[in-house]
């Protein structure tokens, strides 16, 4: 198993505490309002599901699947189906790394004229940022390390791990 070559970085309990912290911040900012959470597939599924259960607000969820390749560029494979015009929208990311795909998604969603558009991330890795994009809600800022688990993968392996791991030195 891949976990045998990795060390624990965040336990499921620590992840749960971060999700709860983020939920309280979102509830404070959107008290009494409905939010629409946009989940970029595949990595953000675990985080989005946990955040939805924690946020005590009226809410909807939709999914988007974006691919990026050096040959084909960035393209939307599956777009959202909810009309977000005039709504409070949260992009829910498990990790922000280079920021290319997130920047593309943010620009795509802005073109649909939401009332507000904010970014929630469990992990923020600013050392890898290639575009000037930042989250409005950050669970934890991390240094430049490769992490797997809780939706994050290595060639599709490890997404199902309930904890987050990083490679041993």
C-alpha positions in Angstrom: 0.0 0.0 0.0 1.1 3.5 -0.7 0.5 4.4 3.0 3.5 2.2 3.9 5.7 4.8 2.2 4.1 7.8 3.8 3.8 9.4 7.2 0.7 10.8 8.8 0.3 14.5 8.3 -3.3 15.1 9.5 -5.5 12.7 11.3 -9.2 12.4 10.6 -9.8 14.1 14.0 -7.6 17.1 13.0 -9.4 17.2 9.6 -12.7 17.2 11.4 -11.6 20.1 13.6 -10.6 22.1 10.5 -13.9 21.4 8.8 -15.8 22.6 11.9 -13.7 25.7 12.1 -14.4 26.6 8.4 -18.1 25.8 8.9 -18.4 28.3 11.8 -16.7 31.0 9.7 -19.1 30.4 6.7 -22.1 30.4 9.0 -21.0 33.7 10.6 -20.6 35.3 7.1 -23.8 34.0 5.6 -26.1 33.8 8.6 -29.7 33.3 7.5 -28.8 33.0 3.8 -28.6 30.1 1.3 -25.2 29.1 -0.1 -24.4 27.0 -3.1 -21.3 24.9 -2.8 -19.5 24.0 -6.0 -17.4 20.8 -5.7 -14.6 20.4 -8.2 -14.4 16.6 -9.0 -12.8 14.4 -8.0 -10.6 15.5 -5.1 -13.0 17.7 -3.2 -15.8 15.2 -2.7 -14.8 14.1 0.8 -14.3 17.7 2.0 -17.5 19.0 0.4 -19.6 16.2 1.9 -18.1 16.9 5.4 -18.5 20.6 5.1 -22.1 20.3 3.9 -22.9 18.3 7.0 -21.3 20.9 9.3 -22.6 24.1 7.8 -26.0 24.8 9.4 -27.4 27.0 6.6 -29.8 26.4 3.7 -27.6 25.0 0.9 -27.4 23.4 -2.4 -24.5 21.6 -4.0 -23.4 21.1 -7.6 -20.4 19.5 -9.2 -17.9 20.5 -11.9 -15.2 18.4 -13.5 -12.4 20.3 -15.2 -9.3 18.8 -16.9 -6.0 20.4 -17.7 -3.5 19.1 -20.2 -0.5 20.8 -21.9 -1.9 19.6 -25.2 -5.6 20.4 -24.9 -5.4 23.2 -22.3 -8.1 23.6 -19.6 -11.6 22.4 -20.4 -14.9 21.7 -18.6 -15.9 18.1 -18.9 -19.0 18.5 -16.6 -20.3 22.0 -15.9 -22.6 23.0 -13.1 -26.4 22.8 -13.7 -27.6 25.2 -11.0 -28.3 28.8 -12.0 -26.0 30.8 -9.7 -26.9 34.3 -10.8 -27.5 36.4 -7.8 -26.6 33.6 -5.4 -24.0 33.1 -2.7 -21.5 30.7 -4.2 -18.6 28.8 -2.5 -16.0 26.9 -4.4 -15.0 24.0 -2.1 -11.4 22.9 -2.8 -9.5 20.2 -0.8 -6.1 21.9 -1.7 -4.9 24.9 -3.6 -1.6 24.3 -5.3 -0.6 26.1 -8.5 -4.1 27.6 -8.8 -4.5 27.2 -12.6 -7.6 25.1 -12.6 -9.1 27.1 -9.7 -8.5 30.4 -11.5 -10.2 29.0 -14.6 -13.2 27.8 -12.5 -13.5 31.1 -10.7 -13.5 33.0 -13.9 -16.1 30.6 -15.4 -18.4 31.1 -12.3 -17.9 34.9 -12.2 -19.3 35.0 -15.8 -22.6 33.6 -14.4 -23.0 36.7 -12.1 -23.3 35.3 -8.6 -24.0 37.7 -5.8 -20.9 36.6 -4.0 -18.2 34.1 -5.0 -15.8 32.9 -2.3 -13.2 30.0 -2.1 -13.0 27.5 0.7 -10.0 25.3 1.0 -9.0 22.7 3.5 -5.3 23.1 2.6 -3.5 26.0 1.1 0.0 25.5 -0.4 1.1 29.1 -1.4 4.7 28.0 -2.2 3.4 26.3 -5.4 1.2 29.1 -6.5 1.6 30.1 -10.2 -1.4 32.5 -10.4 -2.4 35.2 -7.9 -5.4 33.4 -6.4 -6.2 33.0 -2.7 -8.9 31.5 -0.6 -11.4 33.3 1.5 -11.6 30.5 4.0 -8.4 28.4 4.8 -8.3 25.4 7.0 -4.5 25.1 7.2 -1.6 26.6 5.3 1.0 24.0 4.5 4.6 24.1 3.1 5.5 22.5 -0.2 4.8 18.9 0.5 3.1 16.2 -1.5 -0.1 15.0 0.3 -2.4 12.0 -0.3 -5.7 11.0 1.3 -9.0 12.6 2.1 -9.7 13.0 -1.7 -6.1 13.8 -2.7 -4.4 11.2 -4.8 -1.3 9.9 -6.4 -2.3 8.6 -9.9 -5.8 7.9 -8.5 -4.5 6.0 -5.5 -5.1 7.2 -1.9 -8.3 9.3 -2.4 -10.1 7.0 0.0 -7.7 7.3 2.9 -9.5 9.0 5.8 -6.3 10.7 7.0 -3.8 12.8 5.0 -0.3 11.5 4.5 2.9 12.9 3.0 5.9 11.1 1.6 8.7 10.1 4.0 12.0 11.9 3.5 
